[in-house]
Amino acid sequence: MDQNSLIWYNGNIINWDDAKIHVMSHVLHYGSGVFEGIKCYKTSTGRAIFRLEDHVERLIQSGELYGMNIPYTSLELIEACKEIVSLSETDDSYIRPIAFYGYDTLGVNPKNCPINVAIGTFYWGAYIGDGALEKGVQTTISPWKKFSVNSMPSIAKGSGHYLNSMLAVIDAKKRGFDEAILMNEDDFISEGSGQNIFIIRNGEIYTNDENSSILLGITRASLIKISTDLDIKIHIQNLSLDDLNNADEAFFCGTASEVTPICSVDDKKIGNGLPGKLTIKLQSIYMDIVRGANKTYNNWLTMI
Ligand SMILES: Cc1ncc(COP(=O)(O)O)c(C=O)c1O
């Protein structure tokens, strides 16, 4: 990890190496944390954090969905993210706020456990791997199903949720693929291990929603808005494996993955097996926006 030397921890700026927790902390045993992944990009007028307010809102909402009242206001968390980024010199950085139950009891009910909040920032290159954005990725349908919304709220970004993602991505890598696609319990497509999925057919865009057990990605919402502004028809619906296999184009999207073309699913090519035209166009518009080169969407940027 190419980390910054400092970290925001419960309201203080401390050295990265001093940001520790007790091994008997509730979060370590039960995954009782909620977190965010946010990106800051270099623009021609300085560094800008993409959709910071929306990420902070989702963090607070994720906490609420687990009955965790994060002891900072959204304004305080926004300022904290800006502060920790301003203390780093990295041009492009990933910001990772996490709120978690700390050390008090190991009863599953976290009742008296303190709620700690930390925000770290570090450099994170292409999430799925070098060249993924340009060349696209080879995916596989995971033998692991996405957890049901009746078991855990998929719209919360809960730490424990990622055990499901971890199983899927470890299995995919072991079998030589770049990334996994998880089906939900109804056998519709859910999402990648850390990305939402879009499909393109006949120039129209299809994606699913929380009914398919997905995290409602902020990149997903951004691309829906961008596509709507481009007068591209968008369908929000359940997606079957046939829909994906018969798509002209498909892509993953997420803060870390940005817009990553999907070239194949279990060795079956999507379209001609190369990044699709509309995918490349959306990727280029998205990258322009996050880098401040598309003024129409400058309200999504928080300058440092
Ligand atoms: C499971 C999952 N789905 C979707 C996303 C995309 O969300 P966002 O665009 O808000 O980063 C992520 C990213 O963190 C994720 O982990």
The ligand as an ORCA input file, in Angstrom:
! r2SCAN-3c Opt
* xyz 0 1
  C     -19.922     -4.629     -4.123
  C     -19.763     -3.314     -4.817
  N     -20.652     -2.961     -5.761
  C     -20.559     -1.799     -6.417
  C     -19.534     -0.908     -6.159
  C     -19.476      0.402     -6.890
  O     -19.815      1.431     -6.007
  P     -19.240      2.898     -6.217
  O     -19.506      3.252     -7.619
  O     -20.041      3.721     -5.265
  O     -17.806      2.858     -5.902
  C     -18.589     -1.244     -5.189
  C     -17.502     -0.311     -4.927
  O     -17.030     -0.142     -3.897
  C     -18.714     -2.459     -4.501
  O     -17.824     -2.813     -3.569
*
